[in-house]
Amino acid sequence: MMLPITLTIAGAAALMNVWLGLRVSMLRRLHKVSIGDGGRSDVGTRMRAHANFTEYTPFFLILLALVELARGSESWLWGVGIAFILGRLLHPFGMDRPGASAMRIAGIVITWACLLGLAAYALSLPYLQRGKEAGPNFVSVDQARASALSPTNGLLRRS
């Protein structure tokens, strides 16, 4: 089964991860820093922005994929996916500014809201879907149990 929303957002996230890594590399090269931040706060800040992205993105993508597999609302998933990428774009630009920047705060608040929303959706889906067919290739536990116990299913027939 293809997951077009997750694939698109994961592709965007991968490109963003490379871009964040390049930002660190360019600053390291400029200041001739091979490993670590070389005691430079600007290099350390960019490293943290990149690390912050890699800390949040896997959880987001896993939840996005699982909710998409569970047949979550496509429009809601597109919205939360795009919001996550926008929030993650705001964050590193905010990190480049001294002090508590509005872009940094907005970026992390959007990230947290997206993660919390997906987590709540993931926790609620099994209960919202109860009594409904899970999908075209699946049957509910009750349907499987009834079928297995049915005398006409071929398994319990006596010859």
BELMO-V428484 format. One line per field, one symbol per residue. phi: phi as a letter, one per 30 degrees, with the letter a starting at -180 (. if undefined). psi: psi as a letter, one per 40 degrees, with the letter a starting at -180 (. if undefined). burial: b if it has 16 or more other ideal C-beta (glycine too) atoms within 10 Angstrom, else e. A space follows every 10 residues. Layout:
phi=???
psi=???
burial=???
This chain:
phi=.dcddddddd dddddddded ddddddddde chcdbiciic dddddddddd deeddcdedd dddedddddd ideddddddd dddddddddd edddddcdid dddddddddd eddddddddd ddddedddde icddldcbbd ddddddddcd dcdjdcdcc
psi=higddddddd dddddddddd dddddddddd efhdiaefeh dddddddddd dddedddddd ddddddddde fihddddddd dddddddddd dddddeiiag iddddddddd dddddddddd ddddddddeh eihdideiii ddddddddeh eeeddehi.
burial=eebebbeebb ebbeebeeeb eebbeebbee eebeeebeeb eebbbbbebb ebbeebbeeb bebbbbbbee ebeeeebeeb beebbebbbb bbebbeeeee bebbeebbeb beebbebbee bbeebeeeee eeeeeeeeee eeeeeeeeee eeeeeeeee
